[in-house]
């Protein structure tokens, strides 16, 4: 995350912080400058040197890097910058890629499913917009610890514990986070926790890609903890760290897109996760089905889901609705979702 912070400092935050909190004097102990309009004829005139976070590229800081009361390494500036990155840039990534999935992958025939909620897309986006700034409050301190060097992130591939580790870190990350998320997710389904924290995400029985980040803020943060804990326990290359975080967000959208590509024995894809949203207490895994199989919570998607004609058929939807309503009653009690008039008509036909 220090690489991301350096790039955004160079192109955005240096100027932002020099405007929000300008320097007071050239000889300020924090190495600020006297006048925000000061220009420098050469780097030798700058008060301090700013070191790059990586040896792969060098970004020359502009004069704005020295014109704030908070220099780049100020802990409060780093915290608030990381908070804004987590919140605002996280939302941009969510909206762009969820929208691409929604328009080009998601099957819009799902709108007529009897368990599709009235104005669902709007509600999914609103839940995400409310949750993201709150999730960012809890996430930013973990990023801050990583940026300030408390993790085991390394830059050069030669800094890895051994050469093969540069390849091993990827499956190790997937295996570690998959294990941890399985138990966190399963814990969120405990009756004393579910209705308070996890039910807002299960509001979407037939989710769209916009449901991918539509969590209660503490639910979303809890399931992200393994991603942040990993680089404090295991070495992780800096660019691999950024790439894996991008992958996580893409994967979260992928398992909510309703496009059942393949009925894999190992991969916890969209079909497996649809089973989770429909039937609640199955398929808690994030990436694989391994821990669900070992934990006795695996439910194999039925074959009808892998044909568009059968997965969108009335017979399949009737079967899903009957079982979902029975399990929903056991898990939640009365159903407080608003399915709209059209869905109610379909439900009456089922009954």
C-alpha positions as CSV (number, residue, x, y, z in Angstrom):
1,X,0.0,0.0,0.0
2,X,3.0,2.4,0.4
3,X,3.4,2.2,-3.4
4,X,-0.2,3.2,-4.0
5,X,0.2,6.0,-1.4
6,X,3.3,7.3,-3.1
7,X,1.7,7.4,-6.5
8,X,-1.4,9.2,-5.2
9,X,0.8,11.6,-3.1
10,X,2.7,12.6,-6.2
11,X,-0.4,13.1,-8.4
12,X,-3.1,14.1,-5.9
13,X,-2.4,14.3,-2.2
14,X,0.7,16.6,-2.2
15,X,-1.4,19.4,-3.7
16,X,-4.4,18.4,-1.6
17,X,-2.6,18.6,1.7
18,X,-0.7,21.7,0.7
19,X,-4.1,23.4,0.2
20,X,-5.9,21.9,3.2
21,X,-3.0,22.4,5.7
22,X,-0.3,24.7,4.2
23,X,3.1,25.1,5.7
24,X,3.7,28.0,8.0
25,X,7.5,28.7,7.8
26,X,10.6,27.6,5.8
27,X,12.4,26.7,9.0
28,X,9.5,24.8,10.5
29,X,10.8,21.7,12.3
30,X,8.6,19.6,10.1
31,X,10.6,20.9,7.1
32,X,7.7,22.9,5.6
33,X,8.1,26.0,3.4
34,X,7.4,29.6,4.0
35,X,5.2,30.5,1.2
36,X,2.9,28.1,-0.7
37,X,3.8,30.0,-3.9
38,X,7.5,29.3,-3.5
39,X,9.2,27.6,-6.5
40,X,12.4,25.7,-6.5
41,X,15.0,25.9,-9.2
42,X,16.5,22.5,-8.4
43,X,16.0,19.5,-6.1
44,X,19.0,20.7,-4.0
45,X,17.0,23.6,-2.7
46,X,14.3,21.3,-1.3
47,X,14.3,21.0,2.5
48,X,14.3,17.2,2.6
49,X,14.7,14.2,0.3
50,X,11.7,11.9,-0.3
51,X,12.6,8.3,-0.8
52,X,10.8,6.0,-3.2
53,X,8.8,3.1,-1.8
54,X,10.1,0.8,-4.6
55,X,13.2,0.4,-6.7
56,X,11.1,-0.5,-9.8
57,X,10.3,3.2,-10.6
58,X,11.1,6.7,-9.3
59,X,8.5,9.5,-9.1
60,X,10.0,12.9,-8.7
61,X,8.0,14.9,-6.1
62,X,6.6,18.2,-7.2
63,X,7.1,21.4,-5.1
64,X,3.7,20.6,-3.4
65,X,5.3,17.7,-1.6
66,X,7.1,20.3,0.6
67,X,4.3,22.8,1.1
68,X,2.1,21.2,3.7
69,X,2.4,21.4,7.5
70,X,2.1,17.6,7.3
71,X,5.0,16.1,5.3
72,X,4.4,12.8,3.6
73,X,5.6,10.7,6.5
74,X,3.3,12.4,9.0
75,X,1.2,9.7,10.7
76,X,-2.0,11.7,10.6
77,X,-1.6,12.6,7.0
78,X,-0.9,9.0,6.1
79,X,-4.0,7.8,8.1
80,X,-6.4,10.3,6.4
81,X,-4.9,9.7,3.0
82,X,-5.3,5.9,3.4
83,X,-8.8,6.4,4.6
84,X,-9.7,8.4,1.5
85,X,-8.1,5.8,-0.7
86,X,-9.9,2.9,1.0
87,X,-13.3,4.7,0.8
88,X,-13.3,6.8,-2.4
89,X,-11.1,4.7,-4.6
90,X,-12.6,1.6,-3.3
91,X,-16.1,2.8,-4.3
92,X,-14.8,3.8,-7.8
93,X,-13.4,0.3,-8.3
94,X,-16.6,-1.2,-7.0
95,X,-18.9,0.9,-9.1
96,X,-16.8,0.5,-12.4
97,X,-16.3,-3.2,-12.2
98,X,-19.7,-4.1,-10.7
99,X,-21.3,-2.0,-13.5
100,X,-19.3,-3.8,-16.2
101,X,-20.4,-7.1,-14.7
102,X,-24.0,-5.9,-14.4
103,X,-24.3,-4.8,-18.0
104,X,-22.2,-7.4,-19.8
105,X,-22.4,-10.6,-17.6
106,X,-25.4,-10.6,-15.3
107,X,-28.5,-12.2,-16.6
108,X,-31.3,-9.6,-16.4
109,X,-33.9,-12.2,-16.5
110,X,-33.2,-12.5,-12.8
111,X,-35.4,-9.4,-12.3
112,X,-38.5,-11.7,-12.7
113,X,-37.4,-14.2,-10.1
114,X,-40.0,-14.3,-7.3
115,X,-37.3,-13.6,-4.7
116,X,-35.8,-10.6,-6.5
117,X,-36.5,-7.5,-4.3
118,X,-38.3,-4.4,-5.5
119,X,-35.7,-1.7,-6.4
120,X,-32.9,-4.2,-5.5
121,X,-30.1,-2.6,-7.4
122,X,-30.7,0.8,-5.9
123,X,-30.8,-0.8,-2.4
124,X,-27.6,-2.7,-3.0
125,X,-25.8,0.4,-4.1
126,X,-27.2,2.4,-1.2
127,X,-26.1,-0.2,1.3
128,X,-22.6,-0.1,-0.2
129,X,-22.4,3.6,-0.1
130,X,-23.4,3.7,3.5
131,X,-21.0,0.9,4.5
132,X,-17.8,1.7,2.6
133,X,-16.9,4.9,4.6
134,X,-17.5,3.1,7.8
135,X,-15.5,0.0,6.8
136,X,-12.7,2.3,5.7
137,X,-12.4,3.7,9.3
138,X,-11.5,0.2,10.5
139,X,-9.4,-0.7,7.5
140,X,-7.2,2.4,7.3
141,X,-5.3,1.7,10.6
142,X,-4.2,-1.7,9.2
143,X,-3.0,-0.1,6.0
144,X,-1.2,2.5,8.1
145,X,0.7,-0.2,10.1
146,X,1.7,-1.8,6.8
147,X,2.9,1.6,5.3
148,X,4.9,2.4,8.4
149,X,6.8,-0.9,8.1
150,X,5.2,-3.2,10.7
151,X,4.3,-5.8,8.2
152,X,6.5,-8.3,6.3
153,X,6.2,-6.7,2.9
154,X,9.2,-6.7,0.7
155,X,10.1,-4.9,-2.6
156,X,12.7,-6.8,-4.6
157,X,12.1,-10.4,-5.5
158,X,15.6,-11.2,-4.2
159,X,14.3,-10.2,-0.7
160,X,12.0,-13.2,-0.6
161,X,12.9,-16.0,1.9
162,X,13.8,-18.2,-1.1
163,X,13.4,-17.8,-4.8
164,X,10.4,-20.1,-5.3
165,X,8.5,-18.1,-2.6
166,X,7.8,-15.4,-5.2
167,X,5.4,-17.9,-6.8
168,X,4.4,-19.7,-3.6
169,X,3.1,-16.5,-2.0
170,X,0.0,-16.5,-4.2
171,X,-1.4,-19.9,-3.4
172,X,-0.4,-19.4,0.2
173,X,-2.4,-16.2,0.4
174,X,-5.4,-17.9,-1.2
175,X,-5.2,-20.9,1.1
176,X,-4.7,-18.8,4.3
177,X,-7.5,-16.3,3.6
178,X,-9.9,-19.0,2.4
179,X,-9.5,-20.9,5.7
180,X,-9.9,-17.8,7.8
181,X,-12.8,-16.4,5.9
182,X,-14.7,-19.7,6.0
183,X,-14.7,-19.7,9.8
184,X,-15.4,-15.9,10.1
185,X,-18.3,-16.3,7.6
186,X,-19.6,-19.3,9.4
187,X,-19.4,-17.5,12.7
188,X,-21.4,-14.6,11.2
189,X,-24.2,-17.1,10.7
190,X,-24.4,-17.8,14.4
191,X,-28.0,-17.0,15.5
192,X,-26.8,-14.4,18.1
193,X,-24.8,-12.5,15.4
194,X,-26.6,-13.2,12.1
195,X,-29.6,-10.9,12.4
196,X,-27.5,-7.9,13.6
197,X,-24.4,-8.1,11.3
198,X,-24.8,-10.6,8.4
199,X,-28.5,-10.4,7.5
200,X,-28.1,-7.1,5.6
201,X,-26.0,-9.0,3.0
202,X,-28.5,-11.9,2.9
203,X,-31.3,-9.4,2.1
204,X,-30.3,-10.2,-1.5
205,X,-31.7,-13.7,-2.1
206,X,-30.9,-13.4,-5.9
207,X,-28.0,-10.9,-5.8
208,X,-26.7,-8.8,-8.6
209,X,-23.0,-7.7,-8.9
210,X,-23.9,-4.6,-6.9
211,X,-24.5,-6.8,-3.9
212,X,-20.9,-7.8,-3.9
213,X,-19.9,-5.1,-1.3
214,X,-23.4,-4.5,0.1
215,X,-22.6,-5.5,3.7
216,X,-23.1,-4.2,7.2
217,X,-19.8,-2.3,7.7
218,X,-18.6,-4.6,10.6
219,X,-19.5,-7.7,8.5
220,X,-17.5,-6.4,5.5
221,X,-14.5,-5.5,7.7
222,X,-14.6,-8.8,9.6
223,X,-14.4,-10.8,6.4
224,X,-11.5,-8.6,5.2
225,X,-9.4,-9.2,8.3
226,X,-7.5,-12.2,6.9
227,X,-6.3,-10.2,3.9
228,X,-4.7,-7.7,6.3
229,X,-3.4,-10.2,8.8
230,X,-1.5,-12.2,6.1
231,X,1.3,-9.7,5.4
232,X,2.0,-9.5,9.2
233,X,2.5,-13.2,9.4
234,X,3.9,-14.1,6.0
235,X,6.3,-12.2,3.6
236,X,4.5,-10.7,0.7
237,X,5.9,-8.8,-2.3
238,X,4.5,-5.2,-2.5
239,X,3.2,-5.4,-6.0
240,X,1.8,-8.9,-5.3
241,X,0.0,-7.3,-2.3
242,X,-1.7,-4.7,-4.6
243,X,-2.5,-7.3,-7.3
244,X,-4.1,-9.6,-4.7
245,X,-6.3,-6.9,-3.3
246,X,-7.5,-6.0,-6.8
247,X,-8.2,-9.8,-7.4
248,X,-10.2,-10.0,-4.2
249,X,-12.5,-7.2,-5.3
250,X,-12.9,-8.8,-8.7
251,X,-13.6,-12.2,-7.2
252,X,-16.2,-10.8,-4.8
253,X,-18.1,-9.3,-7.8
254,X,-17.6,-12.5,-9.8
255,X,-19.3,-14.8,-7.3
256,X,-22.3,-12.4,-7.2
257,X,-22.8,-12.1,-11.0
258,X,-25.2,-15.0,-11.4
259,X,-23.2,-16.4,-14.4
260,X,-22.6,-20.1,-13.6
261,X,-19.7,-20.8,-15.8
262,X,-18.7,-24.3,-14.6
263,X,-19.7,-26.7,-11.9
264,X,-16.2,-27.0,-10.4
265,X,-15.4,-29.5,-7.7
266,X,-12.9,-27.2,-6.1
267,X,-13.7,-23.6,-7.0
268,X,-16.4,-21.7,-5.0
269,X,-17.8,-19.9,-8.0
270,X,-21.0,-18.0,-8.6
271,X,-23.2,-21.1,-8.6
272,X,-21.9,-22.2,-5.1
273,X,-22.4,-18.7,-3.8
274,X,-25.9,-18.6,-5.2
275,X,-26.6,-21.7,-3.1
276,X,-25.4,-19.7,-0.1
277,X,-27.7,-16.7,-0.7
278,X,-30.7,-19.0,-1.5
279,X,-30.3,-21.5,1.3
280,X,-28.3,-19.6,4.0
281,X,-26.3,-22.2,5.8
282,X,-24.2,-23.7,3.0
283,X,-21.0,-22.8,1.1
284,X,-19.3,-20.3,3.4
285,X,-16.0,-20.5,1.5
286,X,-14.6,-17.6,-0.4
287,X,-12.3,-19.2,-3.1
288,X,-12.6,-22.9,-2.7
289,X,-15.1,-25.6,-1.6
290,X,-12.4,-27.3,0.6
291,X,-13.4,-26.1,4.0
292,X,-17.1,-26.5,3.3
293,X,-16.4,-30.1,2.4
294,X,-14.4,-30.6,5.5
295,X,-16.8,-28.7,7.7
296,X,-19.9,-30.5,6.4
297,X,-21.5,-27.3,5.0
298,X,-20.9,-27.9,1.3
299,X,-24.0,-28.0,-1.0
300,X,-23.3,-28.8,-4.6
301,X,-25.2,-26.6,-7.1
302,X,-27.9,-28.6,-8.9
303,X,-27.3,-29.3,-12.6
304,X,-30.2,-27.1,-13.7
305,X,-28.2,-24.0,-12.9
306,X,-25.7,-24.7,-15.7
307,X,-28.2,-24.3,-18.5
308,X,-29.8,-21.0,-19.2
309,X,-33.1,-22.5,-20.2
310,X,-33.4,-24.6,-17.0
311,X,-31.9,-22.1,-14.5
312,X,-34.5,-19.5,-15.6
313,X,-37.4,-22.0,-15.8
314,X,-40.5,-21.7,-13.7
315,X,-40.0,-25.2,-12.3
316,X,-36.5,-24.4,-11.0
317,X,-37.7,-21.1,-9.5
318,X,-40.7,-22.8,-7.9
319,X,-38.4,-25.4,-6.3
320,X,-35.9,-22.7,-5.1
321,X,-38.7,-20.6,-3.7
322,X,-40.3,-23.4,-1.7
323,X,-37.0,-24.5,-0.1
324,X,-35.8,-21.0,0.4
325,X,-38.9,-19.9,2.3
326,X,-38.7,-23.0,4.5
327,X,-35.1,-22.3,5.4
328,X,-35.6,-18.5,5.7
329,X,-38.3,-19.1,8.2
330,X,-35.9,-21.2,10.3
331,X,-33.0,-18.8,10.1
332,X,-34.8,-15.4,10.2
333,X,-38.4,-15.8,11.2
334,X,-40.8,-13.5,9.4
335,X,-39.6,-12.3,6.0
336,X,-39.4,-8.5,6.0
337,X,-38.2,-8.2,2.3
338,X,-40.4,-6.3,-0.2
339,X,-40.6,-8.3,-3.4
340,X,-43.0,-6.0,-5.1
341,X,-46.4,-6.7,-6.6
342,X,-45.2,-8.7,-9.6
343,X,-43.2,-11.0,-7.4
344,X,-46.1,-11.5,-5.1
345,X,-48.2,-12.6,-8.0
346,X,-45.5,-15.2,-8.9
347,X,-45.4,-16.3,-5.3
348,X,-49.1,-16.9,-5.2
349,X,-48.8,-19.1,-8.3
350,X,-46.1,-21.1,-6.6
351,X,-48.3,-21.6,-3.5
